[in-house]
Amino acid sequence: MSDNEIVRKHPISVVRFGMGKEIQLYYDELVVTGIEQDQELRVQLDAMRRLTLVPGEPTPSKLVLMADMDDGETIILAEGMTNAKDFREMLPKITEICPDLQLDPPDMAEQLRQALNNKRAWNITCYVACIMVCVLIYALYLLVAFLGSLHH
């Protein structure tokens, strides 16, 4: 393939994560780029046997995406991927192009959906707790001010 043909290819789906990092899905390959490391990893879709997504160490929210290849090699495609929402949207497109591709965990899209819901619920809980603390402090201030005005 010539350089001109490579330039004309447009990705089907793009997942951006981190500074200058992205996963690009094409009809024949998956490309992972990282501008700050000036690197690009190209993996042919028909050479992938399994796509594995695991929580990162020490931060579980930073996911690690790995691909098991036909030759038995395992490649780390993305470390520290934090954009679970866009990756979840990319999954059906990958499985449509590669119906024989195994996902590990098998219900990867559902687990990502649950993780996003848990994160959303945790954020709401934190916001509500902060608001409640502020309201409680304000109520205590009003109570102290009221009691102070009774003594004078």
Backbone as CSV, one residue per row, in Angstrom:
resi,resn,N_x,N_y,N_z,CA_x,CA_y,CA_z,C_x,C_y,C_z
1,MET,0.852,-1.180,0.000,0.000,0.000,0.000,0.890,1.232,0.000
2,SER,0.582,2.162,-0.844,1.397,3.374,-0.941,1.020,4.360,0.163
3,ASP,1.875,5.368,0.342,1.608,6.391,1.358,0.326,7.146,1.058
4,ASN,0.012,7.364,-0.213,-1.214,8.073,-0.574,-2.457,7.288,-0.173
5,GLU,-2.411,5.942,-0.298,-3.561,5.128,0.093,-3.746,5.146,1.600
6,ILE,-2.651,5.163,2.357,-2.741,5.199,3.818,-3.370,6.507,4.269
7,VAL,-3.005,7.609,3.627,-3.529,8.920,4.010,-5.042,8.987,3.770
8,ARG,-5.546,8.334,2.713,-6.963,8.423,2.353,-7.871,7.576,3.231
9,LYS,-7.330,6.627,3.988,-8.156,5.785,4.848,-8.746,6.621,5.983
10,HIS,-10.019,6.418,6.236,-10.675,7.115,7.334,-11.104,6.083,8.366
11,PRO,-10.869,6.363,9.636,-11.258,5.388,10.659,-12.780,5.272,10.781
12,ILE,-13.225,4.075,11.113,-14.638,3.822,11.369,-15.022,4.414,12.712
13,SER,-14.121,4.260,13.675,-14.376,4.732,15.034,-13.050,5.137,15.667
14,VAL,-13.099,6.149,16.528,-11.904,6.639,17.220,-12.227,6.786,18.703
15,VAL,-11.340,6.267,19.549,-11.457,6.432,20.995,-10.241,7.225,21.452
16,ARG,-10.486,8.427,21.956,-9.396,9.265,22.467,-9.277,9.057,23.974
17,PHE,-8.042,8.909,24.432,-7.793,8.780,25.870,-6.403,9.305,26.149
18,GLY,-6.265,10.010,27.244,-4.965,10.565,27.596,-4.569,11.692,26.658
19,MET,-3.368,12.177,26.845,-2.848,13.277,26.032,-2.334,12.732,24.701
20,GLY,-3.071,12.992,23.633,-2.640,12.601,22.307,-2.722,11.128,22.005
21,LYS,-3.379,10.344,22.851,-3.497,8.906,22.616,-4.874,8.606,22.049
22,GLU,-4.918,7.669,21.110,-6.206,7.256,20.579,-6.116,5.872,19.959
23,ILE,-7.277,5.209,19.939,-7.436,3.925,19.275,-8.296,4.194,18.054
24,GLN,-7.793,3.827,16.894,-8.519,4.053,15.647,-8.876,2.699,15.050
25,LEU,-10.158,2.518,14.737,-10.624,1.280,14.119,-10.831,1.511,12.634
26,TYR,-10.163,0.696,11.830,-10.342,0.689,10.382,-10.978,-0.648,10.000
27,TYR,-11.347,-0.815,8.750,-11.971,-2.060,8.306,-11.017,-3.250,8.377
28,ASP,-9.712,-2.986,8.318,-8.763,-4.091,8.301,-7.763,-4.087,9.458
29,GLU,-7.721,-3.007,10.238,-6.736,-2.951,11.313,-7.184,-2.045,12.458
30,LEU,-6.507,-2.234,13.585,-6.690,-1.405,14.768,-5.374,-0.664,14.966
31,VAL,-5.443,0.662,15.066,-4.238,1.480,15.194,-4.300,2.216,16.527
32,VAL,-3.231,2.088,17.316,-3.133,2.791,18.595,-1.997,3.784,18.473
33,THR,-2.311,5.059,18.697,-1.295,6.102,18.567,-1.060,6.774,19.906
34,GLY,0.129,7.307,20.065,0.494,8.088,21.235,1.452,9.171,20.798
35,ILE,0.964,10.382,20.654,1.774,11.468,20.104,2.970,11.791,20.999
36,GLU,2.748,11.791,22.335,3.849,12.192,23.193,4.994,11.181,23.164
37,GLN,4.693,9.908,22.895,5.779,8.939,22.759,6.195,8.801,21.296
38,ASP,5.498,9.487,20.394,5.776,9.427,18.967,5.774,7.980,18.492
39,GLN,4.690,7.272,18.843,4.594,5.869,18.473,3.247,5.578,17.839
40,GLU,3.223,4.497,17.083,1.995,4.042,16.461,2.076,2.528,16.367
41,LEU,1.025,1.852,16.827,0.970,0.399,16.790,-0.185,-0.004,15.886
42,ARG,0.120,-0.784,14.855,-0.899,-1.248,13.907,-1.049,-2.758,14.056
43,VAL,-2.309,-3.192,14.233,-2.589,-4.616,14.384,-3.672,-4.988,13.381
44,GLN,-3.392,-5.986,12.550,-4.371,-6.456,11.582,-5.511,-7.166,12.322
45,LEU,-6.746,-6.810,11.998,-7.901,-7.386,12.679,-8.008,-8.886,12.454
46,ASP,-7.677,-9.357,11.256,-7.804,-10.788,10.990,-6.724,-11.611,11.689
47,ALA,-5.698,-10.978,12.258,-4.651,-11.679,12.999,-4.946,-11.739,14.495
48,MET,-5.990,-11.035,14.949,-6.336,-11.037,16.375,-7.281,-12.196,16.676
49,ARG,-6.983,-12.914,17.756,-7.822,-14.012,18.206,-8.742,-13.563,19.347
50,ARG,-8.183,-12.791,20.272,-8.926,-12.384,21.465,-8.545,-10.967,21.844
51,LEU,-9.537,-10.226,22.325,-9.343,-8.879,22.838,-9.668,-8.925,24.327
52,THR,-8.702,-8.541,25.160,-8.855,-8.629,26.614,-8.776,-7.233,27.217
53,LEU,-9.689,-6.958,28.139,-9.714,-5.682,28.851,-9.649,-5.974,30.340
54,VAL,-8.632,-5.454,31.007,-8.455,-5.689,32.443,-8.242,-4.355,33.152
55,PRO,-8.595,-4.305,34.448,-8.316,-3.088,35.229,-6.815,-2.881,35.363
56,GLY,-6.404,-1.621,35.377,-4.987,-1.299,35.493,-4.491,-1.384,36.923
57,GLU,-3.198,-1.517,37.064,-2.548,-1.507,38.368,-1.742,-0.232,38.482
58,PRO,-1.773,0.512,39.496,-2.562,0.391,40.717,-3.932,1.070,40.619
59,THR,-4.254,1.670,39.475,-5.520,2.390,39.336,-6.476,1.578,38.462
60,PRO,-7.496,0.939,39.053,-8.407,0.090,38.273,-9.189,0.835,37.193
61,SER,-9.389,2.133,37.348,-10.156,2.876,36.347,-9.356,3.123,35.063
62,LYS,-8.049,2.932,35.122,-7.215,3.064,33.923,-7.037,1.670,33.332
63,LEU,-7.828,1.385,32.307,-7.919,0.048,31.749,-6.720,-0.309,30.878
64,VAL,-6.438,-1.608,30.803,-5.382,-2.133,29.943,-6.058,-2.989,28.873
65,LEU,-5.812,-2.660,27.610,-6.385,-3.390,26.485,-5.286,-4.214,25.830
66,MET,-5.511,-5.546,25.749,-4.522,-6.452,25.179,-5.159,-7.259,24.053
67,ALA,-4.329,-7.669,23.099,-4.790,-8.500,21.996,-3.948,-9.770,21.938
68,ASP,-4.625,-10.927,21.912,-3.956,-12.201,21.689,-3.979,-12.448,20.190
69,MET,-2.815,-12.692,19.628,-2.674,-12.838,18.184,-2.715,-14.312,17.783
70,ASP,-2.878,-14.570,16.491,-2.921,-15.934,15.961,-1.629,-16.697,16.216
71,ASP,-0.499,-15.982,16.265,0.794,-16.643,16.463,1.100,-16.924,17.933
72,GLY,0.131,-16.661,18.844,0.315,-16.930,20.266,0.876,-15.760,21.050
73,GLU,1.240,-14.691,20.389,1.790,-13.508,21.046,0.655,-12.664,21.631
74,THR,0.915,-12.032,22.770,-0.030,-11.094,23.370,0.577,-9.703,23.316
75,ILE,-0.192,-8.765,22.767,0.273,-7.388,22.597,-0.556,-6.474,23.485
76,ILE,0.110,-5.595,24.226,-0.597,-4.569,24.984,-0.880,-3.427,24.026
77,LEU,-2.158,-3.214,23.739,-2.544,-2.163,22.800,-2.591,-0.807,23.483
78,ALA,-3.217,-0.750,24.660,-3.367,0.529,25.358,-3.290,0.302,26.857
79,GLU,-2.442,1.069,27.511,-2.343,1.047,28.969,-2.841,2.380,29.489
80,GLY,-3.664,2.350,30.511,-4.156,3.590,31.095,-5.309,4.198,30.327
81,MET,-6.075,3.367,29.595,-7.212,3.885,28.841,-8.325,4.258,29.826
82,THR,-8.779,5.477,29.761,-9.793,5.965,30.693,-11.128,6.255,30.017
83,ASN,-11.201,6.174,28.708,-12.414,6.542,27.984,-13.268,5.290,27.732
84,ALA,-13.858,4.762,28.796,-14.658,3.542,28.693,-15.920,3.764,27.858
85,LYS,-16.483,4.953,27.908,-17.728,5.237,27.184,-17.526,5.091,25.675
86,ASP,-16.518,5.748,25.132,-16.283,5.668,23.691,-15.806,4.283,23.274
87,PHE,-15.009,3.621,24.135,-14.564,2.272,23.797,-15.759,1.312,23.771
88,ARG,-16.692,1.498,24.675,-17.905,0.676,24.688,-18.684,0.859,23.387
89,GLU,-18.705,2.069,22.855,-19.386,2.331,21.583,-18.630,1.727,20.400
90,MET,-17.312,1.552,20.539,-16.516,0.953,19.471,-16.672,-0.568,19.408
91,LEU,-16.951,-1.212,20.535,-17.005,-2.667,20.601,-17.940,-3.317,19.582
92,PRO,-19.187,-2.850,19.424,-20.053,-3.493,18.423,-19.501,-3.398,17.001
93,LYS,-18.793,-2.332,16.713,-18.205,-2.174,15.380,-17.074,-3.176,15.167
94,ILE,-16.278,-3.409,16.224,-15.191,-4.387,16.127,-15.773,-5.779,15.926
95,THR,-16.785,-6.141,16.729,-17.360,-7.483,16.615,-18.134,-7.671,15.315
96,GLU,-18.626,-6.596,14.734,-19.302,-6.692,13.437,-18.285,-6.994,12.330
97,ILE,-17.129,-6.341,12.389,-16.086,-6.561,11.389,-15.420,-7.928,11.586
98,CYS,-15.198,-8.304,12.859,-14.533,-9.571,13.202,-15.463,-10.424,14.052
99,PRO,-16.408,-11.132,13.449,-17.359,-11.908,14.247,-16.714,-13.055,15.031
100,ASP,-15.532,-13.539,14.609,-14.866,-14.640,15.309,-13.981,-14.169,16.462
101,LEU,-13.839,-12.868,16.633,-12.997,-12.318,17.690,-13.623,-12.596,19.046
102,GLN,-12.839,-13.178,19.940,-13.311,-13.452,21.296,-13.047,-12.236,22.168
103,LEU,-13.979,-11.966,23.055,-13.808,-10.874,24.015,-13.608,-11.468,25.396
104,ASP,-12.689,-10.909,26.136,-12.443,-11.354,27.506,-12.477,-10.125,28.402
105,PRO,-13.463,-9.921,29.218,-14.594,-10.804,29.517,-15.590,-10.845,28.352
106,PRO,-16.342,-11.969,28.240,-17.269,-12.124,27.118,-18.337,-11.042,27.053
107,ASP,-18.755,-10.531,28.189,-19.762,-9.462,28.243,-19.099,-8.118,28.497
108,MET,-18.030,-7.837,27.764,-17.219,-6.637,27.965,-18.049,-5.352,27.888
109,ALA,-18.923,-5.250,26.909,-19.727,-4.033,26.756,-20.637,-3.833,27.964
110,GLU,-21.232,-4.909,28.464,-22.115,-4.813,29.633,-21.323,-4.419,30.877
111,GLN,-20.143,-4.985,31.053,-19.327,-4.630,32.219,-18.874,-3.175,32.155
112,LEU,-18.562,-2.693,30.958,-18.199,-1.278,30.819,-19.397,-0.385,31.127
113,ARG,-20.592,-0.813,30.704,-21.799,-0.042,30.999,-22.019,0.040,32.507
114,GLN,-21.855,-1.108,33.192,-22.016,-1.121,34.650,-20.958,-0.254,35.331
115,ALA,-19.739,-0.307,34.835,-18.673,0.517,35.420,-18.988,1.997,35.258
116,LEU,-19.505,2.377,34.091,-19.869,3.779,33.868,-21.018,4.198,34.781
117,ASN,-22.003,3.309,34.956,-23.121,3.616,35.868,-22.634,3.735,37.301
118,ASN,-21.727,2.846,37.714,-21.175,2.920,39.071,-20.402,4.214,39.275
119,LYS,-19.625,4.610,38.272,-18.856,5.858,38.366,-19.805,7.051,38.471
120,ARG,-20.854,7.041,37.656,-21.829,8.125,37.677,-22.516,8.186,39.052
121,ALA,-22.910,7.024,39.571,-23.566,6.983,40.884,-22.615,7.458,41.978
122,TRP,-21.353,7.062,41.899,-20.374,7.496,42.896,-20.175,9.010,42.836
123,ASN,-20.108,9.569,41.631,-19.957,11.021,41.489,-21.154,11.754,42.075
124,ILE,-22.345,11.268,41.795,-23.555,11.901,42.344,-23.541,11.831,43.857
125,THR,-23.152,10.671,44.407,-23.082,10.514,45.862,-22.097,11.501,46.470
126,CYS,-20.956,11.676,45.838,-19.952,12.625,46.348,-20.474,14.057,46.306
127,TYR,-21.113,14.436,45.194,-21.665,15.784,45.084,-22.736,16.037,46.134
128,VAL,-23.631,15.082,46.322,-24.699,15.230,47.313,-24.103,15.324,48.713
129,ALA,-23.093,14.513,49.009,-22.454,14.569,50.326,-21.808,15.929,50.560
130,CYS,-21.134,16.477,49.562,-20.515,17.803,49.707,-21.570,18.880,49.931
131,ILE,-22.663,18.809,49.183,-23.743,19.784,49.358,-24.354,19.664,50.753
132,MET,-24.536,18.437,51.208,-25.119,18.232,52.545,-24.194,18.770,53.638
133,VAL,-22.900,18.596,53.496,-21.951,19.130,54.478,-22.033,20.652,54.492
134,CYS,-22.106,21.269,53.321,-22.219,22.730,53.257,-23.513,23.212,53.905
135,VAL,-24.618,22.526,53.635,-25.904,22.895,54.232,-25.847,22.732,55.748
136,LEU,-25.250,21.651,56.224,-25.130,21.422,57.669,-24.283,22.512,58.330
137,ILE,-23.174,22.864,57.705,-22.325,23.931,58.268,-23.089,25.254,58.302
138,TYR,-23.840,25.555,57.247,-24.626,26.786,57.212,-25.712,26.763,58.287
139,ALA,-26.355,25.604,58.472,-27.389,25.492,59.516,-26.776,25.675,60.898
140,LEU,-25.600,25.111,61.123,-24.922,25.303,62.417,-24.546,26.764,62.615
141,TYR,-24.119,27.429,61.572,-23.800,28.848,61.645,-25.043,29.645,62.031
142,LEU,-26.165,29.357,61.376,-27.403,30.066,61.712,-27.831,29.790,63.147
143,LEU,-27.677,28.548,63.607,-28.039,28.204,64.981,-27.168,28.952,65.980
144,VAL,-25.861,28.997,65.735,-24.945,29.715,66.630,-25.252,31.213,66.611
145,ALA,-25.531,31.752,65.433,-25.867,33.176,65.335,-27.165,33.485,66.068
146,PHE,-28.142,32.615,65.946,-29.416,32.824,66.632,-29.239,32.746,68.144
147,LEU,-28.510,31.719,68.626,-28.268,31.588,70.062,-27.433,32.754,70.585
148,GLY,-26.489,33.233,69.792,-25.666,34.378,70.187,-26.496,35.650,70.290
149,SER,-27.513,35.808,69.443,-28.346,37.014,69.483,-29.290,36.997,70.678
150,LEU,-29.610,35.811,71.205,-30.485,35.714,72.390,-29.751,36.143,73.653
151,HIS,-28.459,35.976,73.711,-27.680,36.315,74.899,-27.325,37.791,74.980
152,HIS,-27.527,38.523,73.926,-27.157,39.943,73.962,-28.345,40.799,74.080
